[in-house]
Amino acid sequence: MFCNAGDEIILEPAKTFSFAIEGPLALELQGEHNNLVTKAAQALAKAKNRPLDFKLTLIKNLPIASGIGGGSSDAAATLRLLLKYWEYPLEDPVAFEIAKNLGQDIPCCLYRNTCYFKGIGDILDPGPTLPHINLLLVNPRLALPTAAVFKARHGDFSEPAKLEKTPETAAELADMLKTRKNDLAAPACEMLPEINAVLSAIANTKDCLLSRMSGSGATCFGIYPDRNGARNAAATIFNNHPSWWVVPASAPYIKSLS
């Protein structure tokens, strides 16, 4: 599921290709000029036999290696932006093939709608229509590479557990998610014990319906019944942990490229 907290990609026509990183968390990617954004741009230009006649700027708002798909969504946004720039259909199959080759969850981000994904991330099933949800995202500002978490994990994965019905409220969705788990949480917490403190801090805020880790971590999320609950929780946690990345958000969220 996608929320309204994210990085931004800006494209400007230019004679030669260049790439810049700006924004509040730009320093975390200092010197990284061969990341998924540039790889996506170069791959699509090559596939379409197009010149790299533009400048790309990444506005970095999300922590790196944080388990919320920041780099993957940046790559997907780059592909969609270039498809529009070159006037190709946004459902161009070439872009989905590139996405699949670049990273496991990039096809899901290119799809942009709530979905279930399996295999290596390239098999997508539409997800249910979800109610408006108020969220709190919290990261201890510590990177946690996904590959390392998978490597530290042992045993079988849980059986897939799609939602048995369409939830109508945030509380109903939270109740459904309480019966499911994140198989990567245990190894992530072993590698980075600070995650336990984040989960506890979220769970102890007023009106929190659910506190869980996102993806491979270290970002955790809380679900709240309304916007004020999420914003008040954000203020509480930031006051107690000013070094953490704390952002209230809402979902589902789809931003048009028109």
N, C-alpha and C positions, 0 to 999 in steps of 0.2 A: 504494500500500500504506500502511496506517495503522499507526502505532506508538503506544506508551504515553506519549509525551511530548506534552503539549498544554496549551491553555488550558482554563479551566472556566467554565461559565455556571450561575449560580444564579438561580432564580425564586422570588419571594416574593409572595403575594397582597397587594394594596394598593388603596386607594381611587383613587389617581391613579398614572399611569405615571411612573417615574423610572429612571435608568440610572446606574450607578456603575462605575468601573474601579479594581480593586485588584490586588495581587500584586507580585512582584519586578520586573516590567518595566512596571508601570503608568505610570511617568513618560514612557515612550516614546509613550504615547497621551494625554498630558495635554491636556485641552481638546477631545479628539475625541469628541463626544457624538452625532455623526450618522454613525456608521460602519455596517458591514454588520449588526451585531447589531440596532441600532435599526431599520434599514431592513427587515430580515427580519420583525421583530416587527410593525411598522406595516403592512407589506404583507399579512401573514397575517390580522391583525385586521380590516383593511379587506375582504379577500376573504371572510372568514367572518362579517362584520358583528358582530364581537365588541368589547367595550370593552377598552381598555388598562388593565385593573385589576390591575396587577402591577408589581413592581420587578425589574429585571434587574441582576445584578452580573457583570461580566466579570473573572475572575481571570487576569491576563495573565502567562503563564509563558514565552511564545515571543517572540523578537525580531520586530519589525515588518518588513514588506517583505523577508522572508528566504527565500522560495522553497520553503517547506514547507507552504503552505496554511493558515496560522494563521487569517487573517481569514475565509477561505472555510469552514473547519471550524467556526468560531465561529457564522457565519450558519446553517449547516446544523444545528448543535446547538440553536440558538435555535428554529428551525422545529420540530424534533422535540420539544423540550421543551414548546412551546406546543400542539402536536398532542396530546400526552399530557395537558397541563393542561386542555384543552378537551374531552378524550375523543373525539378523532377518530382514525381508523386512521393508523398511522405511515407507511403507503404512500399516503397521500392524494395524488391527482394534482395538486391545487391547489398543494400545497407544492412539488412538483417543477417546476411552471410558474413559480412565484415564484423558486425557486432558479436556474432557467435565465436569468431576466431580471436577477437580481442580479449574477451573475458566472460566468465560464466554467467554473471547476472546482467550483462549489458543488453541482451535481447529483451529481457523483462523491462528494463528502463526505456528501451526504444519503443516498446509496445505502449507504455505510459499509463495503462489502466491497471486497476487492481487485478492481480492474477495469482494463480498457483504456478510455480515452475519446478521442473524436475529434470532428471538426466544430469547434464552438466550446466543446466540453466537454459538450454536451448529448446526445451519442450514446454510450451505455455498452454495453460488452461485458463479460461476466463474466471475471475473470482466473482463473488457475490456483490450485489449492490450494497454498499455499506452506509450506515448513517453518518452524519457529521460527528466527528470525534475531536475533542480537545485534548491535546497532548502536552507533555513536558519532556524534552530531550536533555539528558545530562551526560557529560563526558568528563572524566577526571583529567583531561588534557594529557593523556598518555596513549601513544600509538600502540596498536596490537595487530600485527600482520595476520591476515586470515589464514595463510598457509601454515603458519606456526601453530595456530590453534587447532587446525585439523590434524596436524602431525602429533600433537600432544594428546589427542583424543583416542580412547580405546573402546572396544566393544561395538556392538551393532547399533545402528540408528533406530529410532522409534519408527513405528509404522506410520505412514501418511495419515493425517487426521483432518480432512477438510471439514469445514463448518457444516453441521447437520441441517441448518436452516439459515435463512437470511436474518441477521440481527436487526432489530428496529431502533435500538437505542445504544448509546455508548456503554451503559451498564450491562445490557444483554450481551454485547460483544465481549466485554471484560469477563463476564461469567463463563462464556464459551472458552475463552483463552486460558482460564484458570485450570481447565481440565487437560490442557496441552502443555508441552514443555519445549525448551530450546536445548537440543542435545549438545550444543557447543558451550553452554553456560558453565558447566563444571570445569572443563579444561581451561577456559578463559579465566575463571576466578582463581584457579590454581596458579596460573601464570601471572595474573595481575590481581592480587587480593583487594586492591582499591575498588574493584567492581562491587564487592560485597557492601562496602560503605556507601556507594552510590545507590545501590538497590534499596538499602535500608533507609537512606535519607529520603528517597522518593516515597517509599511505602509509609513513612511516618508523617508525611504532609497531610493536611486536612483534606478530606473528601477524595483521596486517591482510591480509584477503583481497582487498579492493577499496576504492579511494578515488575518489569521484566527487562532482560538484556536484549538488545537488538543484534541480529545476525551473529557475527563472531566477536562482537564487542569492540571497544569497551563502552560504547554508548548504551545507555539504558533509557527506558521510556516509562512514563506514567500516563494513565488514562484518567480523565476527570469528567465529571458530569456537565461542566460548563466552562466558559472561557475564563471567568473570574477565578475559578478554582485552580486552573492551570497557571494563571498569572500570579496568583498569590503564592502558590507552591514554588514557582520560579524565584520570587523575591525572597522567600524563606531560605531556600537552598543556597542562593547566591550570597546572602548575608552571612550564612554559616560557612560557606566554602567559596570565597571570592576567586580562588585560582581555577575553579572548575568552569567548563563551558556549559552554560545553562540557557536554554531557549524554549519558550512556549511556542506551540505550533498547532495547526489544525489539519485534519485530513477527512476524507480523501481530497486530493488536490491535483487538478490537471490545468496546466497553463498553455493557452493557445499560442501558436507561433504566428498567427495572423497579425 
